[in-house]
Amino acid sequence: MAIQLKIVSMNKHQLRVLILNLLEEKYDISHQLATDDKHLKYELGLDSLDILELCMDIEKETSINFNDAGIEGVGTVNDLIELSFERQ
């Protein structure tokens, strides 16, 4: 049985790296394309379900718990970084 360790607290740079890595791994969106100001839906092509799954992946990797709070207000990569930072 594998033990999965969760990161308890991350700074914004660490959250940015995590989110960019998830975008690249799951959606084949490069770090160069996924800049902070890019809109997840309109510029990067994610739909609402993709964003929800991305948030669930962040929860799996960290101690963050979104509880659906604020997810609907996420537009840009930076919005997701900020929400993740606030929800720690």
NORQUI-V218798 format. One record per run of one state. SS is the DSSP state (H for helix, E for strand, C for the rest). FROM is the first residue (numbers start at 1). TO is the last residue. If there is no record, write none. Layout:
SS/FROM/TO
SS/FROM/TO
This chain:
C/1/6
E/7/7
C/8/11
H/12/27
C/28/38
E/39/39
C/40/47
H/48/61
E/62/62
C/63/70
H/71/73
C/74/75
E/76/76
H/77/86
C/87/88
